[in-house]
Amino acid sequence: RQVLLRAGCTLAEIDLVEEVARIYGYGNIMASLPVFPIVPPPRNELRSLEKKIKDILALEFNFSEVCNYSFVSPELLRRLEMPIESFVELDNPVAKDRPFLRHGLWPGLLENAEANLHRFDVVKMFEIGRVFCPESAGLRVSGNSDELLPSQPLNLGLVFASKGVATPFYELSSALTSVLERFDCIAEIKPAEHGKLGKFIHTGRQAQLLAVGERVGAIAEISPPFLERLGIDE
């Protein structure tokens, strides 16, 4: 060790062991498997929950899963008349045309619907992913900093559109209430006041989703003027 250090080498223990083994000869070392306990990892309850929800929506209600980027473009926000200043803007976005972090899953799902309605008569999609809410605090930026990141809740979003179907509400309400009931939650659907979800929602065509009396989501129809802006005919 002294000779090596005098030669200007700084070695970790593993480096020294490797040097000894190389000089002694790898062929002279008897091979053996390391002995250590094999312990299964702890059960990830959130991942298990996600898988169950995906199985219900995909296998029983024929929804297709999509995985969108967490970024939205200013062009889409302008078409939806959403205030750009309320979104977190990235200093180094992966895509220059999508510098903002999404507040919800539904804008991306509407883009998916627009792209697929040109090819299919029925579009049924869902996504489970993180959204970014600057109005509520999340984790610390680092251990030595008092700065907090935006909260990043995990959301479930669905979109349904079909040519010739006048009541798409029931497609979504049936799927969502079934998901909640599978987890022994009492699901309720009640009318929601107009304006709760924004002016892009069709007047009188929105509802709130309750689980055990607590509001956990909403179902709404997009208003015709905004559908036209997005290029969606249904």
MIDOSE-1310 file (N, C-alpha, C; in nm, 2 decimals, decimal comma, always signed):
residues 234
rqvl	+0,08/-0,12/+0,00/+0,00/+0,00/+0,00/+0,09/+0,13/+0,00; +0,20/+0,12/+0,08/+0,29/+0,24/+0,09/+0,35/+0,27/-0,05; +0,39/+0,16/-0,12/+0,46/+0,18/-0,25/+0,36/+0,24/-0,35; +0,24/+0,19/-0,35/+0,14/+0,24/-0,44/+0,11/+0,39/-0,41
lrag	+0,10/+0,43/-0,29/+0,07/+0,56/-0,25/+0,18/+0,66/-0,29; +0,31/+0,61/-0,27/+0,42/+0,69/-0,30/+0,43/+0,72/-0,45; +0,37/+0,62/-0,53/+0,38/+0,64/-0,68/+0,27/+0,73/-0,73; +0,19/+0,79/-0,63/+0,09/+0,89/-0,67/-0,04/+0,82/-0,70
ctla	-0,07/+0,70/-0,66/-0,20/+0,63/-0,68/-0,29/+0,65/-0,56; -0,41/+0,68/-0,58/-0,51/+0,68/-0,47/-0,61/+0,57/-0,50; -0,60/+0,47/-0,41/-0,68/+0,35/-0,44/-0,79/+0,33/-0,33; -0,90/+0,28/-0,37/-1,00/+0,23/-0,28/-0,97/+0,09/-0,25
eidl	-1,04/+0,04/-0,15/-1,01/-0,10/-0,10/-1,03/-0,20/-0,22; -1,14/-0,18/-0,29/-1,17/-0,27/-0,40/-1,06/-0,27/-0,51; -1,00/-0,15/-0,53/-0,89/-0,14/-0,63/-0,77/-0,22/-0,58; -0,74/-0,22/-0,45/-0,62/-0,29/-0,39/-0,65/-0,44/-0,40
veev	-0,77/-0,48/-0,37/-0,81/-0,63/-0,38/-0,79/-0,67/-0,53; -0,83/-0,59/-0,62/-0,81/-0,63/-0,76/-0,67/-0,64/-0,80; -0,58/-0,56/-0,75/-0,44/-0,57/-0,79/-0,38/-0,69/-0,73; -0,42/-0,73/-0,60/-0,37/-0,85/-0,54/-0,41/-0,97/-0,62
ariy	-0,54/-0,97/-0,66/-0,59/-1,09/-0,73/-0,53/-1,10/-0,87; -0,50/-0,99/-0,93/-0,43/-0,99/-1,06/-0,29/-1,05/-1,05; -0,22/-1,01/-0,95/-0,08/-1,06/-0,93/-0,08/-1,21/-0,89; -0,17/-1,24/-0,80/-0,18/-1,38/-0,75/-0,23/-1,47/-0,86
gygn	-0,31/-1,42/-0,95/-0,36/-1,50/-1,06/-0,51/-1,54/-1,05; -0,59/-1,49/-1,14/-0,74/-1,51/-1,12/-0,77/-1,67/-1,13; -0,68/-1,74/-1,20/-0,71/-1,88/-1,22/-0,68/-1,96/-1,09; -0,60/-1,90/-1,00/-0,57/-1,96/-0,87/-0,67/-1,94/-0,76
imas	-0,77/-1,86/-0,79/-0,88/-1,83/-0,69/-1,00/-1,92/-0,72; -1,04/-1,99/-0,62/-1,15/-2,09/-0,63/-1,28/-2,01/-0,65; -1,36/-2,04/-0,75/-1,49/-1,97/-0,77/-1,60/-2,03/-0,68; -1,67/-1,93/-0,62/-1,79/-1,97/-0,54/-1,89/-1,87/-0,54
lpvf	-2,01/-1,90/-0,52/-2,12/-1,81/-0,52/-2,13/-1,74/-0,39; -2,16/-1,61/-0,39/-2,17/-1,53/-0,26/-2,29/-1,58/-0,18; -2,28/-1,58/-0,05/-2,39/-1,62/+0,03/-2,45/-1,50/+0,09; -2,58/-1,48/+0,06/-2,65/-1,36/+0,12/-2,80/-1,40/+0,12
pivp	-2,88/-1,34/+0,21/-3,02/-1,38/+0,22/-3,10/-1,32/+0,10; -3,19/-1,39/+0,04/-3,28/-1,35/-0,06/-3,41/-1,30/+0,00; -3,43/-1,17/+0,00/-3,55/-1,12/+0,06/-3,63/-1,05/-0,05; -3,76/-1,08/-0,06/-3,84/-1,01/-0,16/-3,86/-0,87/-0,13
pprn	-3,87/-0,78/-0,23/-3,89/-0,64/-0,20/-4,02/-0,61/-0,14; -4,04/-0,50/-0,06/-4,17/-0,47/+0,00/-4,27/-0,45/-0,11; -4,39/-0,49/-0,08/-4,50/-0,47/-0,18/-4,53/-0,32/-0,20; -4,53/-0,29/-0,33/-4,56/-0,15/-0,37/-4,71/-0,14/-0,39
elrs	-4,78/-0,08/-0,29/-4,93/-0,08/-0,29/-4,98/+0,01/-0,40; -4,91/+0,13/-0,43/-4,96/+0,22/-0,53/-4,95/+0,15/-0,67; -4,84/+0,08/-0,69/-4,82/+0,01/-0,82/-4,93/-0,10/-0,84; -4,96/-0,17/-0,73/-5,06/-0,27/-0,73/-5,20/-0,21/-0,77
lekk	-5,22/-0,09/-0,70/-5,35/-0,02/-0,73/-5,36/+0,02/-0,88; -5,25/+0,08/-0,93/-5,25/+0,12/-1,07/-5,28/+0,00/-1,16; -5,22/-0,12/-1,14/-5,24/-0,23/-1,22/-5,38/-0,28/-1,22; -5,44/-0,28/-1,10/-5,58/-0,32/-1,09/-5,67/-0,23/-1,17
ikdi	-5,65/-0,10/-1,16/-5,73/+0,00/-1,23/-5,71/-0,02/-1,38; -5,59/-0,04/-1,43/-5,56/-0,06/-1,57/-5,63/-0,19/-1,62; -5,63/-0,29/-1,54/-5,69/-0,42/-1,58/-5,84/-0,40/-1,60; -5,91/-0,33/-1,50/-6,05/-0,31/-1,51/-6,09/-0,23/-1,63
lale	-6,02/-0,12/-1,66/-6,05/-0,03/-1,77/-6,02/-0,10/-1,90; -5,91/-0,17/-1,91/-5,87/-0,23/-2,04/-5,94/-0,35/-2,07; -5,95/-0,44/-1,97/-6,01/-0,57/-2,00/-6,16/-0,58/-1,99; -6,22/-0,49/-1,91/-6,37/-0,50/-1,89/-6,44/-0,39/-1,97
fnfs	-6,37/-0,27/-1,99/-6,44/-0,16/-2,05/-6,38/-0,12/-2,19; -6,28/-0,20/-2,23/-6,21/-0,18/-2,36/-6,15/-0,04/-2,38; -6,10/+0,02/-2,28/-6,02/+0,14/-2,29/-5,88/+0,11/-2,32; -5,82/+0,19/-2,41/-5,67/+0,17/-2,44/-5,59/+0,27/-2,35
evcn	-5,48/+0,22/-2,30/-5,39/+0,30/-2,22/-5,30/+0,39/-2,31; -5,28/+0,51/-2,27/-5,19/+0,60/-2,34/-5,09/+0,66/-2,24; -4,97/+0,69/-2,28/-4,87/+0,75/-2,20/-4,82/+0,88/-2,26; -4,87/+0,99/-2,22/-4,83/+1,12/-2,28/-4,71/+1,18/-2,21
ysfv	-4,65/+1,27/-2,27/-4,54/+1,35/-2,21/-4,61/+1,44/-2,10; -4,53/+1,48/-2,00/-4,58/+1,57/-1,90/-4,58/+1,72/-1,94; -4,55/+1,74/-2,07/-4,53/+1,88/-2,11/-4,65/+1,92/-2,21; -4,69/+2,05/-2,20/-4,79/+2,10/-2,29/-4,74/+2,22/-2,36
spel	-4,80/+2,25/-2,48/-4,75/+2,36/-2,56/-4,83/+2,49/-2,54; -4,77/+2,60/-2,55/-4,85/+2,73/-2,54/-4,96/+2,74/-2,64; -4,94/+2,68/-2,75/-5,05/+2,68/-2,86/-5,17/+2,61/-2,81; -5,16/+2,49/-2,74/-5,28/+2,42/-2,69/-5,34/+2,50/-2,58
lrrl	-5,26/+2,56/-2,49/-5,31/+2,64/-2,38/-5,39/+2,76/-2,43; -5,34/+2,82/-2,54/-5,41/+2,94/-2,60/-5,55/+2,89/-2,66; -5,55/+2,78/-2,73/-5,67/+2,73/-2,79/-5,78/+2,70/-2,68; -5,73/+2,65/-2,56/-5,82/+2,62/-2,45/-5,85/+2,74/-2,36
empi	-5,78/+2,86/-2,40/-5,80/+2,98/-2,32/-5,76/+2,96/-2,17; -5,65/+2,89/-2,15/-5,60/+2,87/-2,02/-5,49/+2,96/-1,99; -5,48/+3,02/-1,87/-5,38/+3,12/-1,84/-5,24/+3,06/-1,84; -5,15/+3,10/-1,93/-5,02/+3,04/-1,94/-4,94/+3,07/-1,81
esfv	-4,96/+3,19/-1,75/-4,88/+3,23/-1,64/-4,90/+3,14/-1,51; -5,01/+3,06/-1,51/-5,04/+2,97/-1,40/-4,96/+2,83/-1,41; -4,89/+2,81/-1,52/-4,82/+2,69/-1,55/-4,67/+2,70/-1,52; -4,61/+2,60/-1,47/-4,47/+2,60/-1,45/-4,39/+2,58/-1,58
eldn	-4,30/+2,68/-1,61/-4,23/+2,67/-1,73/-4,09/+2,62/-1,70; -4,04/+2,53/-1,79/-3,91/+2,47/-1,77/-3,80/+2,56/-1,83; -3,69/+2,56/-1,77/-3,57/+2,64/-1,82/-3,51/+2,57/-1,94; -3,51/+2,43/-1,93/-3,45/+2,35/-2,04/-3,54/+2,24/-2,08
pvak	-3,65/+2,28/-2,15/-3,75/+2,18/-2,19/-3,69/+2,08/-2,29; -3,74/+1,95/-2,28/-3,70/+1,85/-2,37/-3,74/+1,88/-2,52; -3,86/+1,94/-2,53/-3,91/+1,98/-2,66/-3,93/+2,13/-2,65; -3,88/+2,21/-2,74/-3,89/+2,35/-2,73/-4,03/+2,40/-2,75
drpf	-4,11/+2,33/-2,82/-4,25/+2,37/-2,84/-4,34/+2,33/-2,73; -4,29/+2,26/-2,62/-4,37/+2,22/-2,51/-4,30/+2,25/-2,38; -4,29/+2,38/-2,34/-4,21/+2,41/-2,23/-4,28/+2,41/-2,09; -4,41/+2,39/-2,09/-4,49/+2,40/-1,97/-4,53/+2,26/-1,91
lrhg	-4,53/+2,25/-1,78/-4,57/+2,12/-1,71/-4,72/+2,12/-1,70; -4,78/+2,01/-1,73/-4,93/+2,00/-1,73/-4,99/+2,01/-1,59; -5,11/+2,07/-1,59/-5,19/+2,07/-1,47/-5,28/+1,95/-1,45; -5,32/+1,90/-1,57/-5,41/+1,78/-1,57/-5,38/+1,69/-1,69
lwpg	-5,45/+1,58/-1,69/-5,42/+1,48/-1,80/-5,51/+1,51/-1,92; -5,63/+1,58/-1,90/-5,73/+1,58/-2,01/-5,68/+1,66/-2,13; -5,60/+1,77/-2,13/-5,55/+1,83/-2,25/-5,48/+1,73/-2,34; -5,39/+1,65/-2,29/-5,32/+1,55/-2,37/-5,42/+1,45/-2,42
llen	-5,52/+1,41/-2,34/-5,61/+1,31/-2,39/-5,70/+1,36/-2,50; -5,73/+1,49/-2,50/-5,80/+1,55/-2,61/-5,72/+1,55/-2,73; -5,59/+1,58/-2,72/-5,51/+1,57/-2,84/-5,50/+1,43/-2,90; -5,50/+1,33/-2,81/-5,51/+1,19/-2,85/-5,64/+1,16/-2,92
aean	-5,75/+1,21/-2,87/-5,88/+1,19/-2,93/-5,88/+1,25/-3,07; -5,83/+1,37/-3,08/-5,83/+1,44/-3,21/-5,75/+1,36/-3,32; -5,64/+1,31/-3,28/-5,55/+1,23/-3,37/-5,62/+1,10/-3,41; -5,69/+1,04/-3,32/-5,74/+0,90/-3,35/-5,88/+0,90/-3,41
lhrf	-5,96/+1,01/-3,39/-6,09/+1,02/-3,45/-6,08/+1,03/-3,60; -5,97/+1,06/-3,66/-5,95/+1,06/-3,80/-5,94/+0,92/-3,86; -5,91/+0,82/-3,77/-5,89/+0,68/-3,81/-6,00/+0,59/-3,76; -6,06/+0,62/-3,65/-6,15/+0,53/-3,58/-6,29/+0,60/-3,55
dvvk	-6,39/+0,52/-3,55/-6,52/+0,58/-3,52/-6,54/+0,59/-3,37; -6,47/+0,51/-3,29/-6,49/+0,52/-3,14/-6,35/+0,53/-3,08; -6,33/+0,62/-2,99/-6,21/+0,64/-2,92/-6,24/+0,63/-2,77; -6,17/+0,54/-2,70/-6,18/+0,51/-2,56/-6,04/+0,50/-2,50
mfei	-5,99/+0,60/-2,43/-5,85/+0,60/-2,38/-5,85/+0,64/-2,24; -5,74/+0,60/-2,17/-5,72/+0,64/-2,03/-5,57/+0,66/-2,01; -5,54/+0,74/-1,91/-5,40/+0,76/-1,87/-5,39/+0,77/-1,72; -5,28/+0,72/-1,66/-5,25/+0,74/-1,52/-5,11/+0,80/-1,52
grvf	-5,10/+0,92/-1,46/-4,98/+1,00/-1,47/-4,97/+1,11/-1,37; -4,85/+1,17/-1,35/-4,83/+1,28/-1,26/-4,88/+1,41/-1,33; -4,93/+1,50/-1,25/-4,96/+1,63/-1,29/-4,89/+1,73/-1,19; -4,87/+1,85/-1,23/-4,79/+1,95/-1,15/-4,87/+2,07/-1,11
cpes	-4,89/+2,09/-0,98/-4,98/+2,19/-0,93/-4,90/+2,29/-0,85; -4,86/+2,41/-0,91/-4,78/+2,51/-0,84/-4,85/+2,57/-0,72; -4,98/+2,56/-0,72/-5,06/+2,63/-0,61/-5,04/+2,55/-0,48; -4,99/+2,43/-0,48/-4,97/+2,35/-0,36/-4,83/+2,30/-0,35
aglr	-4,77/+2,30/-0,23/-4,63/+2,26/-0,22/-4,61/+2,11/-0,22; -4,49/+2,07/-0,27/-4,46/+1,93/-0,27/-4,33/+1,91/-0,20; -4,24/+1,83/-0,26/-4,11/+1,80/-0,19/-4,01/+1,91/-0,20; -3,91/+1,90/-0,11/-3,80/+2,00/-0,11/-3,72/+1,98/-0,23
vsgn	-3,66/+2,09/-0,28/-3,57/+2,09/-0,40/-3,45/+2,01/-0,36; -3,39/+2,03/-0,24/-3,28/+1,95/-0,19/-3,29/+1,96/-0,04; -3,20/+1,87/+0,03/-3,20/+1,87/+0,17/-3,16/+1,99/+0,24; -3,08/+2,08/+0,17/-3,03/+2,20/+0,23/-3,11/+2,32/+0,19
sdel	-3,22/+2,30/+0,12/-3,29/+2,42/+0,06/-3,43/+2,42/+0,12; -3,48/+2,55/+0,14/-3,61/+2,57/+0,19/-3,71/+2,58/+0,07; -3,66/+2,58/-0,05/-3,75/+2,59/-0,17/-3,82/+2,46/-0,19; -3,95/+2,47/-0,23/-4,03/+2,35/-0,24/-4,07/+2,34/-0,39
lpsq	-4,08/+2,21/-0,44/-4,13/+2,18/-0,57/-4,28/+2,19/-0,57; -4,34/+2,20/-0,69/-4,49/+2,19/-0,69/-4,53/+2,05/-0,65; -4,65/+2,04/-0,60/-4,70/+1,90/-0,57/-4,72/+1,83/-0,70; -4,71/+1,70/-0,69/-4,71/+1,61/-0,81/-4,81/+1,49/-0,79
plnl	-4,94/+1,52/-0,77/-5,03/+1,41/-0,75/-5,04/+1,32/-0,87; -5,07/+1,19/-0,84/-5,10/+1,09/-0,95/-5,25/+1,09/-0,98; -5,28/+1,12/-1,11/-5,42/+1,13/-1,15/-5,45/+1,02/-1,25; -5,58/+0,99/-1,26/-5,64/+0,91/-1,36/-5,73/+0,99/-1,45
glvf	-5,71/+0,98/-1,58/-5,79/+1,05/-1,68/-5,85/+0,96/-1,78; -5,97/+0,99/-1,83/-6,03/+0,91/-1,94/-6,09/+1,00/-2,04; -6,09/+0,96/-2,16/-6,16/+1,03/-2,27/-6,24/+0,93/-2,35; -6,36/+0,97/-2,39/-6,45/+0,89/-2,48/-6,51/+0,98/-2,58
askg	-6,51/+0,93/-2,70/-6,57/+1,00/-2,82/-6,61/+0,90/-2,92; -6,73/+0,92/-2,97/-6,79/+0,82/-3,07/-6,88/+0,89/-3,16; -6,87/+0,85/-3,29/-6,96/+0,91/-3,39/-7,10/+0,85/-3,37; -7,20/+0,94/-3,36/-7,34/+0,89/-3,35/-7,38/+0,86/-3,21
vatp	-7,30/+0,88/-3,10/-7,34/+0,86/-2,96/-7,37/+0,99/-2,90; -7,50/+1,01/-2,86/-7,54/+1,14/-2,81/-7,52/+1,15/-2,66; -7,49/+1,04/-2,59/-7,48/+1,04/-2,44/-7,35/+0,97/-2,40; -7,24/+1,04/-2,43/-7,11/+0,98/-2,39/-7,09/+0,97/-2,24
fyel	-7,16/+1,05/-2,17/-7,15/+1,06/-2,02/-7,16/+0,92/-1,96; -7,25/+0,84/-2,01/-7,27/+0,71/-1,94/-7,16/+0,61/-1,96; -7,08/+0,63/-2,07/-6,97/+0,54/-2,09/-6,86/+0,57/-1,98; -6,84/+0,69/-1,95/-6,74/+0,73/-1,85/-6,79/+0,70/-1,71
ssal	-6,91/+0,74/-1,68/-6,97/+0,72/-1,55/-6,97/+0,58/-1,51; -7,00/+0,49/-1,60/-7,01/+0,35/-1,57/-6,87/+0,29/-1,54; -6,77/+0,33/-1,62/-6,63/+0,28/-1,60/-6,58/+0,33/-1,46; -6,60/+0,46/-1,43/-6,54/+0,52/-1,31/-6,61/+0,47/-1,19
tsvl	-6,74/+0,46/-1,19/-6,81/+0,41/-1,07/-6,77/+0,26/-1,04; -6,75/+0,18/-1,15/-6,71/+0,04/-1,14/-6,58/+0,03/-1,08; -6,48/+0,12/-1,12/-6,35/+0,12/-1,06/-6,35/+0,14/-0,91; -6,43/+0,24/-0,87/-6,44/+0,28/-0,73/-6,50/+0,17/-0,65
erfd	-6,61/+0,11/-0,70/-6,68/+0,00/-0,63/-6,60/-0,12/-0,61; -6,50/-0,15/-0,70/-6,41/-0,26/-0,69/-6,32/-0,25/-0,56; -6,30/-0,12/-0,52/-6,22/-0,10/-0,40/-6,30/-0,06/-0,28; -6,43/-0,11/-0,29/-6,52/-0,09/-0,18/-6,55/+0,06/-0,14
ciae	-6,55/+0,14/-0,24/-6,58/+0,28/-0,22/-6,72/+0,31/-0,27; -6,80/+0,38/-0,20/-6,93/+0,41/-0,24/-6,93/+0,52/-0,34; -6,96/+0,50/-0,46/-6,94/+0,60/-0,57/-7,07/+0,67/-0,59; -7,07/+0,80/-0,60/-7,18/+0,89/-0,63/-7,15/+0,98/-0,74
ikpa	-7,25/+1,02/-0,82/-7,23/+1,12/-0,92/-7,34/+1,22/-0,90; -7,30/+1,35/-0,88/-7,39/+1,46/-0,86/-7,36/+1,57/-0,95; -7,46/+1,65/-0,98/-7,44/+1,77/-1,07/-7,34/+1,86/-1,02; -7,26/+1,92/-1,10/-7,16/+2,02/-1,06/-7,20/+2,16/-1,11
ehgk	-7,16/+2,26/-1,04/-7,19/+2,40/-1,08/-7,11/+2,43/-1,20; -7,18/+2,50/-1,30/-7,10/+2,54/-1,42/-6,99/+2,64/-1,38; -6,88/+2,63/-1,44/-6,76/+2,71/-1,41/-6,66/+2,64/-1,33; -6,70/+2,53/-1,27/-6,61/+2,46/-1,18/-6,49/+2,41/-1,25
lgkf	-6,51/+2,37/-1,38/-6,40/+2,31/-1,46/-6,35/+2,40/-1,57; -6,41/+2,52/-1,58/-6,36/+2,61/-1,68/-6,47/+2,64/-1,79; -6,45/+2,74/-1,87/-6,54/+2,78/-1,97/-6,54/+2,69/-2,09; -6,44/+2,60/-2,10/-6,44/+2,51/-2,21/-6,53/+2,39/-2,19
ihtg	-6,60/+2,38/-2,08/-6,70/+2,28/-2,05/-6,84/+2,32/-2,09; -6,91/+2,22/-2,15/-7,04/+2,24/-2,20/-7,13/+2,28/-2,09; -7,21/+2,39/-2,10/-7,30/+2,43/-2,00/-7,40/+2,32/-1,96; -7,41/+2,29/-1,83/-7,50/+2,19/-1,78/-7,47/+2,05/-1,81
rqaq	-7,35/+2,02/-1,86/-7,31/+1,89/-1,89/-7,18/+1,85/-1,82; -7,19/+1,86/-1,69/-7,07/+1,82/-1,61/-7,12/+1,77/-1,47; -7,05/+1,68/-1,42/-7,09/+1,62/-1,29/-6,96/+1,60/-1,20; -6,98/+1,60/-1,07/-6,87/+1,57/-0,98/-6,88/+1,42/-0,94
llav	-6,77/+1,36/-0,92/-6,76/+1,22/-0,88/-6,72/+1,22/-0,73; -6,80/+1,15/-0,65/-6,78/+1,14/-0,51/-6,74/+1,00/-0,47; -6,65/+0,98/-0,38/-6,62/+0,85/-0,32/-6,62/+0,87/-0,17; -6,71/+0,79/-0,10/-6,74/+0,80/+0,04/-6,76/+0,95/+0,08
gerv	-6,84/+1,02/+0,00/-6,88/+1,15/+0,03/-6,78/+1,26/-0,01; -6,66/+1,22/-0,05/-6,55/+1,32/-0,09/-6,53/+1,33/-0,24; -6,52/+1,45/-0,28/-6,51/+1,48/-0,43/-6,37/+1,43/-0,47; -6,37/+1,34/-0,57/-6,24/+1,28/-0,61/-6,22/+1,30/-0,76
gaia	-6,32/+1,35/-0,83/-6,30/+1,37/-0,98/-6,43/+1,44/-1,04; -6,43/+1,44/-1,17/-6,54/+1,51/-1,24/-6,55/+1,44/-1,38; -6,67/+1,45/-1,43/-6,70/+1,41/-1,57/-6,76/+1,52/-1,64; -6,71/+1,55/-1,76/-6,76/+1,67/-1,83/-6,75/+1,65/-1,98
eisp	-6,84/+1,73/-2,05/-6,84/+1,73/-2,19/-6,78/+1,86/-2,24; -6,69/+1,86/-2,34/-6,63/+1,98/-2,39/-6,73/+2,06/-2,48; -6,73/+2,19/-2,46/-6,83/+2,27/-2,54/-6,79/+2,27/-2,69; -6,89/+2,28/-2,77/-6,87/+2,27/-2,92/-6,77/+2,37/-2,97
pfle	-6,77/+2,50/-2,93/-6,67/+2,59/-2,98/-6,53/+2,55/-2,96; -6,50/+2,49/-2,84/-6,36/+2,44/-2,81/-6,33/+2,31/-2,88; -6,43/+2,23/-2,90/-6,41/+2,11/-2,98/-6,37/+2,15/-3,12; -6,43/+2,25/-3,17/-6,40/+2,30/-3,31/-6,26/+2,35/-3,31
rlgi	-6,21/+2,42/-3,21/-6,08/+2,47/-3,20/-5,98/+2,35/-3,20; -6,01/+2,24/-3,14/-5,92/+2,13/-3,12/-5,93/+2,04/-3,24; -6,02/+2,06/-3,33/-6,04/+1,98/-3,45/-6,11/+1,85/-3,42; -6,20/+1,85/-3,32/-6,28/+1,73/-3,29/-6,42/+1,75/-3,33
de	-6,47/+1,66/-3,41/-6,61/+1,67/-3,46/-6,71/+1,61/-3,37; -6,67/+1,52/-3,28/-6,77/+1,44/-3,20/-6,78/+1,50/-3,06
